[in-house]
Amino acid sequence: MPIDSSKFFDSIRVKPKGKQPEVKPRDTVVNCEWTGCQNKGAHRAPKGRDNQREYWHFCLNHVREYNQNYNFFSGMNADAVARYQKDALTGHRPTWKMGANGGVKKGAEAEINGAFDPFSMFQELNGRTGWRKGPEATQPKAETRKVMNAERKALQVMGLGPDSTLADVKSKYKALVKQHHPDANGGDRSTEDRLIEIIKAYNYLKTVVREA
């Protein structure tokens, strides 16, 4: 059956019929408000800084003349103009300095006050400098000289720190050799690999570690 002959055809619509909004007629063009002008005022011009939502209606010639002489800052001194232009950068909305109205809440601040912060992660939190460390916080001891990776590894093998002197290395070497030598362990050769590491580390360290 053809769809146009169906009794339901007339009731199918994309948008149901109802009260349609009234179409407002276009605003009537008023006469030019320039004194003595009888032309149509089809062009709008702002009335001034204190009346930004109000407009004059001028003809083309008079709106051009008005705009050439229009000064938005008329009546304002230089300081007031500078303040207005500065406020315009933020849309004349209030602003605050960084950290003035935000940052860590009191409860969170109390939790952080006692935290160990070896990498100074909280150093600049909320614009603060010199964050107070907890009573248990200790900074790792800074190395007094530059230690290369090979030297640091050799020191670790011998159980020494970066500030060790050549005398410390020799003293530690003697103690470790006595501890791990097979003769000192009843012929047990299970510590030979460890002893070889110690000897290699000592031979390297005695060439790079200085006297006290």
C-alpha positions as CSV (number, residue, x, y, z in Angstrom):
1,M,0.0,0.0,0.0
2,P,1.5,3.4,-0.9
3,I,2.6,5.3,2.1
4,D,0.8,8.4,1.2
5,S,-2.6,6.6,1.3
6,S,-2.0,5.3,4.9
7,K,-4.2,6.8,7.6
8,F,-1.0,7.2,9.7
9,F,0.8,9.2,7.1
10,D,-0.6,12.6,8.2
11,S,0.3,12.0,11.9
12,I,4.0,11.3,11.1
13,R,6.0,14.5,11.4
14,V,9.6,15.4,12.3
15,K,8.4,18.2,14.5
16,P,4.8,18.1,15.9
17,K,2.6,21.0,15.2
18,G,2.3,23.4,18.0
19,K,2.4,27.1,18.8
20,Q,5.1,28.5,16.5
21,P,7.3,31.3,17.9
22,E,6.4,34.6,16.6
23,V,8.8,36.1,14.1
24,K,9.8,39.5,15.4
25,P,10.0,42.2,12.8
26,R,13.3,43.7,12.2
27,D,14.1,46.8,14.2
28,T,12.9,49.9,12.5
29,V,15.8,52.1,11.4
30,V,15.8,55.3,13.3
31,N,16.9,58.7,12.0
32,C,20.4,59.9,12.4
33,E,20.8,61.4,15.9
34,W,23.4,63.9,14.7
35,T,22.0,67.4,15.2
36,G,20.3,68.7,12.0
37,C,20.7,65.4,10.1
38,Q,17.6,63.8,8.5
39,N,19.3,60.7,7.1
40,K,18.7,57.2,8.4
41,G,20.8,56.2,11.4
42,A,21.7,52.7,10.3
43,H,25.1,52.7,12.1
44,R,25.7,52.4,15.8
45,A,28.4,54.2,17.9
46,P,29.1,53.7,21.6
47,K,27.9,56.5,23.9
48,G,31.0,56.3,26.2
49,R,32.9,54.5,28.9
50,D,30.2,54.7,31.5
51,N,27.4,53.7,29.1
52,Q,29.0,50.8,27.2
53,R,25.7,49.1,26.4
54,E,24.1,52.2,25.0
55,Y,24.7,53.5,21.4
56,W,24.0,56.5,19.2
57,H,22.5,55.9,15.8
58,F,24.2,57.8,13.0
59,C,24.3,57.8,9.3
60,L,27.5,56.6,7.6
61,N,29.1,60.1,7.3
62,H,28.4,61.1,10.8
63,V,29.4,57.7,12.4
64,R,32.8,58.1,10.6
65,E,33.2,61.6,12.0
66,Y,32.1,60.5,15.5
67,N,34.6,57.6,15.5
68,Q,37.5,59.7,14.4
69,N,37.0,61.9,17.5
70,Y,35.9,59.2,20.0
71,N,38.2,58.8,23.0
72,F,37.3,55.9,25.4
73,F,39.6,57.3,28.1
74,S,38.3,60.8,28.0
75,G,38.3,62.3,31.5
76,M,40.8,59.9,33.0
77,N,44.3,60.8,34.1
78,A,47.5,58.9,33.0
79,D,47.6,56.8,36.1
80,A,43.9,55.7,35.8
81,V,44.5,54.8,32.1
82,A,47.5,52.7,33.0
83,R,45.6,50.9,35.8
84,Y,42.7,50.2,33.4
85,Q,45.0,48.8,30.7
86,K,46.7,46.6,33.3
87,D,43.4,45.3,34.6
88,A,42.3,44.6,31.0
89,L,44.9,41.9,30.7
90,T,42.9,39.8,33.1
91,G,39.5,40.9,31.9
92,H,39.1,43.2,34.9
93,R,38.9,40.2,37.2
94,P,40.6,40.1,40.6
95,T,44.0,38.3,40.8
96,W,46.4,37.2,43.6
97,K,50.0,36.5,43.8
98,M,51.2,32.9,43.5
99,G,50.6,31.1,46.8
100,A,48.5,33.9,48.4
101,N,45.2,32.0,48.4
102,G,46.1,28.4,47.7
103,G,48.7,25.9,48.6
104,V,48.9,23.3,51.3
105,K,46.0,23.1,53.8
106,K,46.9,23.1,57.5
107,G,46.3,19.4,57.9
108,A,48.5,18.5,55.0
109,E,51.2,20.9,56.1
110,A,51.3,19.3,59.5
111,E,51.8,15.9,57.8
112,I,54.7,17.2,55.6
113,N,56.5,19.0,58.4
114,G,57.8,15.8,59.8
115,A,58.6,14.2,56.4
116,F,62.1,13.1,55.4
117,D,62.9,15.2,52.2
118,P,66.4,14.2,51.0
119,F,65.7,15.5,47.5
120,S,64.1,18.8,48.6
121,M,60.9,18.0,46.8
122,F,59.0,20.3,49.2
123,Q,61.5,23.1,49.0
124,E,59.4,25.4,46.9
125,L,56.0,24.2,48.0
126,N,53.5,27.0,48.3
127,G,56.2,29.5,47.5
128,R,58.1,28.8,50.7
129,T,61.8,28.4,50.9
130,G,63.8,26.4,53.4
131,W,61.1,23.9,54.2
132,R,61.6,22.7,57.8
133,K,62.8,19.2,58.0
134,G,61.6,16.7,60.5
135,P,63.6,15.9,63.6
136,E,64.8,12.6,62.2
137,A,65.7,14.0,58.8
138,T,69.4,13.9,57.9
139,Q,71.0,14.9,54.7
140,P,73.3,12.4,53.0
141,K,76.9,13.3,53.6
142,A,78.3,15.1,50.5
143,E,81.4,13.7,48.9
144,T,84.5,15.8,49.4
145,R,85.9,14.9,46.0
146,K,84.7,13.6,42.8
147,V,84.5,9.8,42.8
148,M,84.3,8.0,39.5
149,N,82.0,4.9,39.1
150,A,84.9,2.4,38.9
151,E,86.4,3.8,42.1
152,R,83.1,3.8,43.9
153,K,82.5,0.2,42.9
154,A,86.0,-0.8,44.2
155,L,85.4,1.0,47.5
156,Q,82.1,-0.9,47.9
157,V,83.9,-4.2,47.3
158,M,86.2,-3.3,50.2
159,G,83.5,-1.8,52.3
160,L,84.9,1.7,52.3
161,G,83.5,5.1,51.8
162,P,84.4,7.9,49.3
163,D,86.4,9.8,52.0
164,S,88.8,6.8,52.6
165,T,92.5,7.6,52.4
166,L,95.3,5.3,51.0
167,A,96.1,4.3,54.6
168,D,92.5,3.2,55.1
169,V,92.6,1.2,51.9
170,K,95.8,-0.6,52.9
171,S,94.6,-1.4,56.4
172,K,91.3,-2.7,55.1
173,Y,93.0,-4.8,52.5
174,K,95.2,-6.5,55.1
175,A,92.2,-7.3,57.2
176,L,90.1,-8.7,54.3
177,V,93.0,-10.9,53.0
178,K,93.4,-12.4,56.4
179,Q,89.6,-13.0,56.6
180,H,89.1,-14.6,53.2
181,H,92.5,-16.3,52.5
182,P,92.1,-20.1,52.2
183,D,95.0,-20.6,54.7
184,A,93.1,-18.7,57.3
185,N,90.0,-20.8,56.7
186,G,91.5,-24.3,57.0
187,G,92.1,-24.7,53.3
188,D,88.5,-23.8,52.4
189,R,88.6,-22.4,48.9
190,S,84.9,-21.2,48.7
191,T,86.0,-17.6,49.4
192,E,88.6,-17.5,46.6
193,D,86.2,-15.5,44.2
194,R,85.6,-13.0,46.9
195,L,89.4,-12.7,47.6
196,I,90.1,-12.2,43.9
197,E,87.5,-9.3,43.9
198,I,89.3,-7.7,46.9
199,I,92.7,-8.0,45.3
200,K,91.5,-6.4,42.0
201,A,89.8,-3.6,43.9
202,Y,92.9,-2.9,46.0
203,N,95.2,-2.9,43.0
204,Y,92.9,-0.3,41.4
205,L,92.4,1.9,44.5
206,K,96.1,2.2,45.4
207,T,96.5,4.0,42.0
208,V,93.7,6.5,42.5
209,V,93.2,7.1,46.2
210,R,95.5,9.8,47.7
211,E,97.3,10.0,50.9
212,A,95.6,11.8,53.8
